Amino acid sequence: MTADDSLNRLDDDDFPAYTMGRAAEMIGATPGFLRALGEARLITPLRSEGGHRRYSRYQLRVAARARELVDQGTPIEAACRIVILEDQLEEAQRINADYRRRAARAGAPPDLGGPGSA
């Protein structure tokens, strides 16, 4: 891998660029909090060759959202479930918007899947 390849990967939201200590510092949490999120299966950090946890920017955004909820008094298990559901909803909305754009370009009315649809 060249230096240019390494620099380009830093723009990748899924590239595991951050150590546990740096990740915890960035979201204002403790390493134990990040481990708890891993145990709850909200995020699964990749491991370096030496076995150290590495986090991506996407995982840090997810962890930061969970931390917000926990800071508001939500139990960690519930916070993890909320974050998962929010992520699923966002993905479903993105897919729906893409479907509507494609249907509009094709000139067909979108099937919204409501009552009476096949």
ROVEXGU-376919 format. One record per atom (N, C-alpha, C): residue in one letter; atom name; z, y negated, x negated. Coordinates in pm, whole numbers, plus 50000, padded with zeros to 5 digits. Layout:
N
+-----+------+-------+-------+-------+
| res | atom |    c3 |    c2 |    c1 |
+-----+------+-------+-------+-------+
|   A |   CA |     Z |     Y |     X |
...
+-----+------+-------+-------+-------+
//
This chain:
118
+-----+------+-------+-------+-------+
| res | atom |    c3 |    c2 |    c1 |
+-----+------+-------+-------+-------+
|   M |    N | 50000 | 50117 | 49915 |
|   M |   CA | 50000 | 50000 | 50000 |
|   M |    C | 50000 | 49877 | 49910 |
|   T |    N | 49911 | 49783 | 49940 |
|   T |   CA | 49902 | 49661 | 49860 |
|   T |    C | 50001 | 49558 | 49912 |
|   A |    N | 50018 | 49453 | 49834 |
|   A |   CA | 50108 | 49344 | 49876 |
|   A |    C | 50059 | 49281 | 50005 |
|   D |    N | 49924 | 49268 | 50019 |
|   D |   CA | 49869 | 49211 | 50143 |
|   D |    C | 49903 | 49299 | 50264 |
|   D |    N | 49895 | 49432 | 50247 |
|   D |   CA | 49931 | 49523 | 50356 |
|   D |    C | 50076 | 49504 | 50397 |
|   S |    N | 50165 | 49490 | 50299 |
|   S |   CA | 50306 | 49472 | 50328 |
|   S |    C | 50330 | 49342 | 50404 |
|   L |    N | 50264 | 49235 | 50363 |
|   L |   CA | 50282 | 49107 | 50431 |
|   L |    C | 50227 | 49110 | 50572 |
|   N |    N | 50115 | 49177 | 50593 |
|   N |   CA | 50057 | 49188 | 50727 |
|   N |    C | 50149 | 49266 | 50821 |
|   R |    N | 50222 | 49364 | 50769 |
|   R |   CA | 50311 | 49444 | 50852 |
|   R |    C | 50429 | 49361 | 50902 |
|   L |    N | 50463 | 49253 | 50833 |
|   L |   CA | 50574 | 49169 | 50877 |
|   L |    C | 50543 | 49100 | 51009 |
|   D |    N | 50416 | 49086 | 51043 |
|   D |   CA | 50376 | 49029 | 51171 |
|   D |    C | 50384 | 49131 | 51284 |
|   D |    N | 50403 | 49257 | 51250 |
|   D |   CA | 50407 | 49365 | 51347 |
|   D |    C | 50547 | 49372 | 51409 |
|   D |    N | 50556 | 49353 | 51541 |
|   D |   CA | 50685 | 49356 | 51611 |
|   D |    C | 50757 | 49490 | 51599 |
|   D |    N | 50682 | 49596 | 51570 |
|   D |   CA | 50740 | 49729 | 51564 |
|   D |    C | 50769 | 49775 | 51421 |
|   F |    N | 50740 | 49691 | 51322 |
|   F |   CA | 50765 | 49728 | 51183 |
|   F |    C | 50915 | 49718 | 51154 |
|   P |    N | 50977 | 49825 | 51105 |
|   P |   CA | 51122 | 49824 | 51080 |
|   P |    C | 51158 | 49749 | 50952 |
|   A |    N | 51166 | 49619 | 50962 |
|   A |   CA | 51183 | 49534 | 50843 |
|   A |    C | 51327 | 49496 | 50812 |
|   Y |    N | 51419 | 49519 | 50905 |
|   Y |   CA | 51554 | 49464 | 50889 |
|   Y |    C | 51659 | 49574 | 50871 |
|   T |    N | 51744 | 49555 | 50772 |
|   T |   CA | 51857 | 49647 | 50751 |
|   T |    C | 51958 | 49627 | 50862 |
|   M |    N | 52050 | 49721 | 50874 |
|   M |   CA | 52152 | 49710 | 50978 |
|   M |    C | 52234 | 49583 | 50962 |
|   G |    N | 52276 | 49552 | 50841 |
|   G |   CA | 52356 | 49432 | 50819 |
|   G |    C | 52283 | 49305 | 50856 |
|   R |    N | 52157 | 49296 | 50814 |
|   R |   CA | 52077 | 49177 | 50846 |
|   R |    C | 52049 | 49170 | 50996 |
|   A |    N | 52018 | 49283 | 51058 |
|   A |   CA | 51991 | 49286 | 51202 |
|   A |    C | 52113 | 49240 | 51280 |
|   A |    N | 52230 | 49292 | 51244 |
|   A |   CA | 52353 | 49254 | 51312 |
|   A |    C | 52379 | 49104 | 51297 |
|   E |    N | 52358 | 49053 | 51177 |
|   E |   CA | 52377 | 48910 | 51152 |
|   E |    C | 52281 | 48826 | 51236 |
|   M |    N | 52158 | 48871 | 51247 |
|   M |   CA | 52056 | 48794 | 51320 |
|   M |    C | 52087 | 48783 | 51469 |
|   I |    N | 52149 | 48886 | 51527 |
|   I |   CA | 52178 | 48880 | 51670 |
|   I |    C | 52324 | 48844 | 51699 |
|   G |    N | 52399 | 48818 | 51594 |
|   G |   CA | 52538 | 48778 | 51612 |
|   G |    C | 52628 | 48891 | 51660 |
|   A |    N | 52602 | 49011 | 51610 |
|   A |   CA | 52679 | 49128 | 51650 |
|   A |    C | 52731 | 49199 | 51525 |
|   T |    N | 52799 | 49308 | 51547 |
|   T |   CA | 52848 | 49388 | 51436 |
|   T |    C | 52757 | 49510 | 51417 |
|   P |    N | 52760 | 49570 | 51298 |
|   P |   CA | 52687 | 49696 | 51280 |
|   P |    C | 52733 | 49802 | 51379 |
|   G |    N | 52861 | 49801 | 51415 |
|   G |   CA | 52912 | 49897 | 51513 |
|   G |    C | 52845 | 49880 | 51649 |
|   F |    N | 52816 | 49756 | 51686 |
|   F |   CA | 52747 | 49732 | 51813 |
|   F |    C | 52607 | 49794 | 51808 |
|   L |    N | 52537 | 49776 | 51696 |
|   L |   CA | 52403 | 49835 | 51683 |
|   L |    C | 52411 | 49988 | 51687 |
|   R |    N | 52513 | 50044 | 51622 |
|   R |   CA | 52530 | 50190 | 51628 |
|   R |    C | 52554 | 50234 | 51773 |
|   A |    N | 52634 | 50158 | 51848 |
|   A |   CA | 52662 | 50192 | 51988 |
|   A |    C | 52534 | 50188 | 52071 |
|   L |    N | 52446 | 50093 | 52044 |
|   L |   CA | 52319 | 50087 | 52116 |
|   L |    C | 52233 | 50209 | 52083 |
|   G |    N | 52242 | 50254 | 51959 |
|   G |   CA | 52171 | 50376 | 51920 |
|   G |    C | 52228 | 50497 | 51990 |
|   E |    N | 52360 | 50505 | 51998 |
|   E |   CA | 52425 | 50618 | 52067 |
|   E |    C | 52391 | 50618 | 52216 |
|   A |    N | 52375 | 50499 | 52273 |
|   A |   CA | 52338 | 50487 | 52415 |
|   A |    C | 52187 | 50506 | 52434 |
|   R |    N | 52116 | 50524 | 52325 |
|   R |   CA | 51970 | 50547 | 52325 |
|   R |    C | 51890 | 50428 | 52377 |
|   L |    N | 51946 | 50309 | 52361 |
|   L |   CA | 51870 | 50190 | 52397 |
|   L |    C | 51767 | 50162 | 52289 |
|   I |    N | 51809 | 50172 | 52164 |
|   I |   CA | 51717 | 50155 | 52052 |
|   I |    C | 51740 | 50270 | 51954 |
|   T |    N | 51634 | 50312 | 51890 |
|   T |   CA | 51643 | 50417 | 51789 |
|   T |    C | 51584 | 50361 | 51661 |
|   P |    N | 51670 | 50320 | 51568 |
|   P |   CA | 51617 | 50263 | 51445 |
|   P |    C | 51547 | 50370 | 51362 |
|   L |    N | 51449 | 50327 | 51287 |
|   L |   CA | 51386 | 50417 | 51192 |
|   L |    C | 51477 | 50428 | 51072 |
|   R |    N | 51457 | 50527 | 50991 |
|   R |   CA | 51539 | 50548 | 50872 |
|   R |    C | 51454 | 50529 | 50747 |
|   S |    N | 51513 | 50462 | 50649 |
|   S |   CA | 51445 | 50447 | 50520 |
|   S |    C | 51450 | 50582 | 50449 |
|   E |    N | 51381 | 50592 | 50335 |
|   E |   CA | 51384 | 50717 | 50259 |
|   E |    C | 51526 | 50753 | 50219 |
|   G |    N | 51611 | 50652 | 50201 |
|   G |   CA | 51750 | 50676 | 50165 |
|   G |    C | 51840 | 50703 | 50285 |
|   G |    N | 51784 | 50703 | 50406 |
|   G |   CA | 51861 | 50733 | 50526 |
|   G |    C | 51923 | 50612 | 50593 |
|   H |    N | 51892 | 50492 | 50544 |
|   H |   CA | 51950 | 50371 | 50603 |
|   H |    C | 51872 | 50329 | 50727 |
|   R |    N | 51944 | 50278 | 50825 |
|   R |   CA | 51880 | 50233 | 50950 |
|   R |    C | 51799 | 50106 | 50923 |
|   R |    N | 51681 | 50101 | 50986 |
|   R |   CA | 51593 | 49985 | 50979 |
|   R |    C | 51551 | 49948 | 51121 |
|   Y |    N | 51555 | 49818 | 51151 |
|   Y |   CA | 51526 | 49769 | 51285 |
|   Y |    C | 51402 | 49680 | 51285 |
|   S |    N | 51328 | 49685 | 51394 |
|   S |   CA | 51211 | 49599 | 51413 |
|   S |    C | 51249 | 49474 | 51490 |
|   R |    N | 51159 | 49378 | 51493 |
|   R |   CA | 51184 | 49256 | 51571 |
|   R |    C | 51196 | 49289 | 51719 |
|   Y |    N | 51114 | 49381 | 51768 |
|   Y |   CA | 51124 | 49421 | 51908 |
|   Y |    C | 51264 | 49478 | 51937 |
|   Q |    N | 51312 | 49566 | 51850 |
|   Q |   CA | 51444 | 49624 | 51869 |
|   Q |    C | 51553 | 49518 | 51864 |
|   L |    N | 51535 | 49417 | 51782 |
|   L |   CA | 51633 | 49309 | 51774 |
|   L |    C | 51635 | 49227 | 51904 |
|   R |    N | 51519 | 49204 | 51964 |
|   R |   CA | 51516 | 49134 | 52092 |
|   R |    C | 51589 | 49214 | 52199 |
|   V |    N | 51566 | 49344 | 52202 |
|   V |   CA | 51632 | 49432 | 52298 |
|   V |    C | 51783 | 49429 | 52274 |
|   A |    N | 51824 | 49441 | 52149 |
|   A |   CA | 51967 | 49441 | 52115 |
|   A |    C | 52031 | 49307 | 52150 |
|   A |    N | 51960 | 49198 | 52127 |
|   A |   CA | 52013 | 49065 | 52158 |
|   A |    C | 52034 | 49050 | 52309 |
|   R |    N | 51942 | 49103 | 52388 |
|   R |   CA | 51958 | 49096 | 52534 |
|   R |    C | 52079 | 49178 | 52578 |
|   A |    N | 52096 | 49296 | 52520 |
|   A |   CA | 52211 | 49378 | 52553 |
|   A |    C | 52340 | 49306 | 52514 |
|   R |    N | 52339 | 49240 | 52399 |
|   R |   CA | 52457 | 49166 | 52355 |
|   R |    C | 52491 | 49054 | 52453 |
|   E |    N | 52389 | 48985 | 52504 |
|   E |   CA | 52413 | 48879 | 52604 |
|   E |    C | 52487 | 48936 | 52725 |
|   L |    N | 52439 | 49049 | 52773 |
|   L |   CA | 52501 | 49111 | 52891 |
|   L |    C | 52644 | 49156 | 52863 |
|   V |    N | 52666 | 49216 | 52747 |
|   V |   CA | 52800 | 49260 | 52710 |
|   V |    C | 52893 | 49140 | 52696 |
|   D |    N | 52842 | 49033 | 52637 |
|   D |   CA | 52922 | 48910 | 52622 |
|   D |    C | 52961 | 48852 | 52758 |
|   Q |    N | 52882 | 48881 | 52862 |
|   Q |   CA | 52912 | 48833 | 52997 |
|   Q |    C | 53005 | 48928 | 53072 |
|   G |    N | 53047 | 49035 | 53004 |
|   G |   CA | 53143 | 49128 | 53064 |
|   G |    C | 53084 | 49256 | 53118 |
|   T |    N | 52955 | 49278 | 53100 |
|   T |   CA | 52892 | 49401 | 53146 |
|   T |    C | 52927 | 49515 | 53050 |
|   P |    N | 52969 | 49630 | 53101 |
|   P |   CA | 52994 | 49744 | 53012 |
|   P |    C | 52867 | 49782 | 52936 |
|   I |    N | 52881 | 49830 | 52815 |
|   I |   CA | 52764 | 49855 | 52730 |
|   I |    C | 52666 | 49953 | 52793 |
|   E |    N | 52717 | 50056 | 52860 |
|   E |   CA | 52626 | 50154 | 52922 |
|   E |    C | 52542 | 50087 | 53031 |
|   A |    N | 52606 | 50002 | 53111 |
|   A |   CA | 52534 | 49930 | 53217 |
|   A |    C | 52437 | 49830 | 53157 |
|   A |    N | 52478 | 49762 | 53051 |
|   A |   CA | 52391 | 49665 | 52984 |
|   A |    C | 52265 | 49735 | 52933 |
|   C |    N | 52282 | 49852 | 52875 |
|   C |   CA | 52167 | 49927 | 52824 |
|   C |    C | 52073 | 49964 | 52938 |
|   R |    N | 52129 | 50008 | 53050 |
|   R |   CA | 52045 | 50045 | 53165 |
|   R |    C | 51970 | 49924 | 53219 |
|   I |    N | 52038 | 49811 | 53227 |
|   I |   CA | 51975 | 49687 | 53275 |
|   I |    C | 51859 | 49650 | 53184 |
|   V |    N | 51880 | 49656 | 53054 |
|   V |   CA | 51775 | 49618 | 52959 |
|   V |    C | 51656 | 49713 | 52972 |
|   I |    N | 51683 | 49841 | 52988 |
|   I |   CA | 51575 | 49939 | 53006 |
|   I |    C | 51495 | 49906 | 53132 |
|   L |    N | 51564 | 49879 | 53242 |
|   L |   CA | 51497 | 49847 | 53368 |
|   L |    C | 51418 | 49716 | 53358 |
|   E |    N | 51474 | 49617 | 53290 |
|   E |   CA | 51401 | 49491 | 53270 |
|   E |    C | 51273 | 49515 | 53191 |
|   D |    N | 51282 | 49599 | 53088 |
|   D |   CA | 51166 | 49630 | 53006 |
|   D |    C | 51060 | 49705 | 53087 |
|   Q |    N | 51105 | 49799 | 53170 |
|   Q |   CA | 51011 | 49874 | 53254 |
|   Q |    C | 50944 | 49783 | 53355 |
|   L |    N | 51020 | 49691 | 53414 |
|   L |   CA | 50964 | 49598 | 53510 |
|   L |    C | 50860 | 49507 | 53444 |
|   E |    N | 50891 | 49457 | 53327 |
|   E |   CA | 50797 | 49372 | 53255 |
|   E |    C | 50667 | 49446 | 53226 |
|   E |    N | 50677 | 49571 | 53183 |
|   E |   CA | 50558 | 49652 | 53156 |
|   E |    C | 50478 | 49677 | 53284 |
|   A |    N | 50546 | 49708 | 53393 |
|   A |   CA | 50477 | 49731 | 53520 |
|   A |    C | 50405 | 49605 | 53568 |
|   Q |    N | 50469 | 49490 | 53551 |
|   Q |   CA | 50405 | 49363 | 53590 |
|   Q |    C | 50283 | 49334 | 53503 |
|   R |    N | 50293 | 49368 | 53374 |
|   R |   CA | 50178 | 49348 | 53284 |
|   R |    C | 50062 | 49438 | 53325 |
|   I |    N | 50091 | 49563 | 53355 |
|   I |   CA | 49987 | 49657 | 53398 |
|   I |    C | 49925 | 49611 | 53529 |
|   N |    N | 50007 | 49566 | 53623 |
|   N |   CA | 49958 | 49518 | 53753 |
|   N |    C | 49867 | 49397 | 53734 |
|   A |    N | 49908 | 49303 | 53650 |
|   A |   CA | 49826 | 49184 | 53626 |
|   A |    C | 49694 | 49223 | 53563 |
|   D |    N | 49697 | 49317 | 53470 |
|   D |   CA | 49574 | 49364 | 53407 |
|   D |    C | 49483 | 49431 | 53510 |
|   Y |    N | 49541 | 49512 | 53596 |
|   Y |   CA | 49464 | 49578 | 53702 |
|   Y |    C | 49398 | 49474 | 53793 |
|   R |    N | 49474 | 49373 | 53831 |
|   R |   CA | 49419 | 49268 | 53918 |
|   R |    C | 49305 | 49192 | 53850 |
|   R |    N | 49320 | 49163 | 53721 |
|   R |   CA | 49212 | 49093 | 53648 |
|   R |    C | 49085 | 49178 | 53645 |
|   R |    N | 49102 | 49308 | 53616 |
|   R |   CA | 48985 | 49396 | 53611 |
|   R |    C | 48921 | 49408 | 53748 |
|   A |    N | 49001 | 49418 | 53853 |
|   A |   CA | 48947 | 49429 | 53989 |
|   A |    C | 48874 | 49301 | 54027 |
|   A |    N | 48928 | 49186 | 53988 |
|   A |   CA | 48864 | 49059 | 54020 |
|   A |    C | 48731 | 49047 | 53948 |
|   R |    N | 48725 | 49091 | 53822 |
|   R |   CA | 48599 | 49085 | 53746 |
|   R |    C | 48495 | 49178 | 53807 |
|   A |    N | 48540 | 49290 | 53862 |
|   A |   CA | 48449 | 49386 | 53923 |
|   A |    C | 48407 | 49343 | 54063 |
|   G |    N | 48472 | 49240 | 54117 |
|   G |   CA | 48439 | 49189 | 54249 |
|   G |    C | 48500 | 49269 | 54363 |
|   A |    N | 48591 | 49359 | 54330 |
|   A |   CA | 48655 | 49442 | 54434 |
|   A |    C | 48793 | 49387 | 54465 |
|   P |    N | 48831 | 49387 | 54593 |
|   P |   CA | 48967 | 49347 | 54625 |
|   P |    C | 49065 | 49449 | 54567 |
|   P |    N | 49172 | 49404 | 54506 |
|   P |   CA | 49268 | 49501 | 54449 |
|   P |    C | 49342 | 49578 | 54554 |
|   D |    N | 49359 | 49707 | 54530 |
|   D |   CA | 49440 | 49792 | 54617 |
|   D |    C | 49584 | 49773 | 54575 |
|   L |    N | 49663 | 49712 | 54659 |
|   L |   CA | 49800 | 49681 | 54625 |
|   L |    C | 49895 | 49797 | 54650 |
|   G |    N | 49845 | 49906 | 54703 |
|   G |   CA | 49928 | 50025 | 54723 |
|   G |    C | 50032 | 50009 | 54832 |
|   G |    N | 50010 | 49919 | 54924 |
|   G |   CA | 50106 | 49896 | 55032 |
|   G |    C | 50090 | 49998 | 55142 |
|   P |    N | 50156 | 49974 | 55256 |
|   P |   CA | 50147 | 50066 | 55370 |
|   P |    C | 50002 | 50086 | 55414 |
|   G |    N | 49969 | 50210 | 55443 |
|   G |   CA | 49835 | 50241 | 55492 |
|   G |    C | 49733 | 50263 | 55383 |
|   S |    N | 49770 | 50246 | 55255 |
|   S |   CA | 49674 | 50271 | 55149 |
|   S |    C | 49671 | 50421 | 55119 |
|   A |    N | 49561 | 50466 | 55069 |
|   A |   CA | 49544 | 50611 | 55044 |
|   A |    C | 49607 | 50653 | 54916 |
+-----+------+-------+-------+-------+
//
